[in-house]
Amino acid sequence: MNNLVVMPMFIPLFAAVILVFLRSKVRLQKIILFLSMCALIVVNIVLLVTIKKEGIQTLAFGGWEAPFGISFVADSFAMLFVTTASVVSLLCILFAFRSFEESFEKMFVYPLILLMIAGVNGSFLTGDIFNLFVCFEVMLLASYVLITIGGGKERLRESLKYVLINVLASWVFLVGLAMVYGSLGTLNFAHMAERVDLVHQGPVLTTISLMLLVVFSLKAGLFLFYWLPGSYRVPTVPIAAMFGALLTKVGIYAIFRTFTLIFPIQEDVTHTLIGLLALATIILGMFGAIGYRDLRQIVGYNVIIGVGFVLMALYANNATAFEGSIYYLIHDMIIKALLFLMIGTMMYITGRTSFDEIKGLIHQFPLFGWLFFMMVLALTGIPPFSGFLGKVLIGQGLIESGYLVGAVIAMLSSIVVLYSLIRVFLKSIFGEATLNENYKKKIPKQMMFAMTALGALSICLGLGAELLAPYVKDAVNVLVNPTVYIDAVLYK
């Protein structure tokens, strides 16, 4: 069963290699891609259930046991995100099948999407920090090409910014890796945690941890996010949806894994700094979300608010907040993908990007209009939708730790998110349409199905949270008790 641990990365990687040789056979590419994603989801679910029954699953490549060899580690914390990412990616891909032009599909876009998914899954599952760097690069190299496909002045400008900031982050990451190995003599997560605990986290190790925080903050869009809104608005809609749903979550996951497992000791320095950066991110994101009228910019700043909000859980640093962060991250993957797809669909129908220029879509597209309203409620955290439980638990965790100001600002962000999107709904969706605004373009059924499925997932996550609770609690146990992870990797 341990061989399954590598399959979430191997399946998309293998399928990507096959699709490279099928450039002109677009229909066959779509079939292989769809079947690969379905197989990936099945494997992820089986692995998640196995972890709950048998404990953390590990795989040592080449028979070299940890900490000497390359290890993949599947715990509930990682697998919940891998599974959610795969489901969200499949629905975005179904949307893409109908929205991409054939000439675009022949530019290796589907193999690149699979490579990006492989990098995302590998980042969640790797058991050592060097291979986290490798998986980051696989993910980013694919995203570099995906963001530039199609050309155009705006895309070139924003993609150059995206590439440069990530290349800088990768360089700092490499320097940090060298310092980690020089200080601890290992790069395995579990072994690093054990060594840090033995030598006690002093100034040198705290400095290294802060360097890694800078790297992961750049990846996640925590405070250092000026590149994100522009970069996420230029790719085609399904690709932008996957960027918003997946890429920032990898950086967030890396921050959680690093500061709950490897560097949990000097929390008065590291966790407090993360909390302050998260608060600043929320506040700046709120100004951006209400300050723009461009739909793509509003979406980008809503992504930033979500990054700051979920990382408040590390500021609280207790089991309640961690539980809320996991629920919220799963919700955020689903609902941010839906947000990108719906905003992209509005631009597809109307050919406009400012919500001031769009009126009364609900009169011509009622299902789309009410689905947009449901999405706004979910993003705001209104019960029974998926965002409610995560927000309540993070807020409760902040109050339990005595961070009342943080709790107030975090909850205030929900009001700002509501305002930023309800004005779009009232103006562009629910507003009164004039006679000359009878839009000729229709929403293809396949695109509508993908969006409706994401909306249904949000409702299911909200109403069926109890079904997910055992897996979430298992993931929280790993975060609050690092020895569980260490024992599974080094001594199992």
Buried (B, 14 or more C-beta within 10 A) or exposed (E): EBEBBBBBBBBBBBBBEBBBEBBEEBEEBBEBBBEBBEBBBEBBBEBBEBBBEEBBBBBBEEEEEBBEBBBBBBBBBBBBBBBBBBBBBBBBBBBBBBBBEEEBBBBBBBBBBBBBBBBBBBBBBBBBBBBBBBBBBBBBBBBBBBBBBBEEEEBBEBBEBBBEBBEEBBEBBEEBBEBBBEBBEBBBBBBBBBBBBEEEBEEEBBEBBBBBBBBBBBBBBBBBBEBBBBBBBBBBBBBBBBBBBBBBBBBBBBBBBBBBBBBBBBBEBBBBBBBEBBBBBBBBBBEBBBEBBBBBBBBBBBBBBBBBBBBBBBBBBBBBBBBBBBBBBBBBBBBBBBBBBBBBBBBBBBEEBBBEBBBBBBBBBEEBBBBBBBBBBBBBBBEBBBBBBBBBBBBBBBBBBEBEEBBEBBBEBBEBBBEBBBBBBEBBBBBEBEEEBEBEEEBBEEBBBBBBBBBEBBBBBBEEBEEBEEBBBBBBBBBBEBBBBBBBBBEE
